[in-house]
């Protein structure tokens, strides 16, 4: 028996009651269909900030990562971002990060881009991770602003340039000052856009004016990094999104872009409104997105596993709230869910 995730009358995803024991078989490539006036997105439009599955004992679950990656691509993702915040990069080793890239690359082939999170607070270490990700088969690098030490803007710029110079892969800068304590200021973005391998931004700055300034003066591809901003940023010229919520409703998140590109702005807005309760439950109810995504994936019978300390799993009350929001977004009110 299967669960069908529906919004309006369109089927967006099929969740197996029991996760398959073997990697998801290859699916047809998902064609990107950006708006005709929008620059071609360098990593696709619909990117998932994928969780890193672990075994019950807490080890990297390579087979689970491959199955989850295959399912996400089959359900509409044309890019996967590995080892970001959602992927628990602070608590995975360098070797695990490289293994994850190799495994996911093998699972999805050329059906989706693979972007490896390599950002750290240490420029030298970030360069090492970038080179390892390139060797492992990544298509691009997600590089967060250096955190904790709060370097000034000239140092932030130099950090990104050194990484871009060291590797042959294109970079997606990650601007999330609420976590790092360091903003990548719009003027810094504009200068960095001149580097041939700095091509994109994951935007979690909550600064619509700053974003529009950079979009107006550069060819950088902006990706909404906050799920509630997906349609708003896409409407002003962003390339797409890097979504945590897409771990559980990849088809719904992609449908927002498809509707907008098809000229159905009201439909895109309606789909966004349908997703809002789930976005709030997963991203703004007091638990990290990693915790909420893994809780839902586990309940849906998909690979996830535990979180690593200092994160802690969601309790029963939180899971019940997540499931209620999930059912609302999926149009499945009253439907039984695997694991319940």
HELIX and SHEET records of a PDB file:
HELIX    1   1 UNK A   62  UNK A   74  1                                  13    
HELIX    2   2 UNK A   89  UNK A   91  5                                   3    
HELIX    3   3 UNK A   94  UNK A  108  1                                  15    
HELIX    4   4 UNK A  123  UNK A  136  1                                  14    
HELIX    5   5 UNK A  153  UNK A  166  1                                  14    
HELIX    6   6 UNK A  177  UNK A  180  1                                   4    
HELIX    7   7 UNK A  186  UNK A  192  1                                   7    
HELIX    8   8 UNK A  208  UNK A  217  1                                  10    
HELIX    9   9 UNK A  227  UNK A  229  5                                   3    
HELIX   10  10 UNK A  230  UNK A  235  1                                   6    
HELIX   11  11 UNK A  245  UNK A  247  5                                   3    
HELIX   12  12 UNK A  250  UNK A  261  1                                  12    
HELIX   13  13 UNK A  265  UNK A  283  1                                  19    
HELIX   14  14 UNK A  289  UNK A  299  1                                  11    
HELIX   15  15 UNK A  316  UNK A  330  1                                  15    
SHEET    1   A 2 UNK A   2  UNK A   7  0                                        
SHEET    2   A 2 UNK A  10  UNK A  16 -1                                        
SHEET    1   B 9 UNK A  46  UNK A  49  0                                        
SHEET    2   B 9 UNK A  79  UNK A  82  1                                        
SHEET    3   B 9 UNK A 113  UNK A 117  1                                        
SHEET    4   B 9 UNK A 140  UNK A 144  1                                        
SHEET    5   B 9 UNK A 170  UNK A 175  1                                        
SHEET    6   B 9 UNK A 198  UNK A 203  1                                        
SHEET    7   B 9 UNK A 221  UNK A 224  1                                        
SHEET    8   B 9 UNK A 240  UNK A 243  1                                        
SHEET    9   B 9 UNK A  46  UNK A  49  1                                        
END                                                                             
